Amino acid sequence: MSQPTWIRVYRIAFALLGLTAVVFQFAKNSQRDPFNPVNFFSFFTIQSNILAAVVLLVAASGLAARPSFAWDMVRGAATMYMTTTGIVYGLLLSGLEESLQTPDPWVNNVLHRVMPLVMIADLLLRPLAHRITLRQALLWTVYPFVYLVYTLVRGPIVDWYPYPFLNPDEEGGYPSVAAYCVGILIGFLLFSALIIRVNQWRRDKDDIVTHEGMAATG
């Protein structure tokens, strides 16, 4: 399916904005001592923003002009991860920009506020071509689970955790970490259901417009 030029420009512009924010903050943080680049890229925020930017660029390029089910799953996952990033930041991490390694206000706003809204808007503008069930969307939780395992295994080794709610050395220990993880998992499932619902609503709306247009010209 072809896309209007303005949507292509929209996707490229915001993809470059997200990547610019990541590169800028990485370059600026690298001037500090000490600086661990692996830690920087171990933030879910950074990873999800990079994925979102790549998805937007691929979508804008036209390489997915006839989107496969696998591509729609990737788009849905990127949207879900960015939605989670924005909501978790707003509920649990606002004010902790220094420890999140995004102390520059414009970078923080782009990565935690703007890009989540961009991905939601992109789904509204160009809904997924295929119908996705909640059971299929459970695949979207695989990557966050792998990320959690990576974080909890690596944390004690390097004595560093990207987020305070994943740090068992904080008050509450592992039970607290488990409680937060369960809460975020529930959030993942709710966001997934919402994305599926919104996408189906947009597909149905497009179908109605298409049928009306065909009837008017028939």
PyMOL commands that set and color helices and strands:
alter all, ss='L'
color gray80, all
select helices_A, chain A and resi 5-29+37-40+44-61+69-93+105-125+134-158+164-166+173-217
alter helices_A, ss='H'
color red, helices_A
deselect
rebuild
show_as cartoon
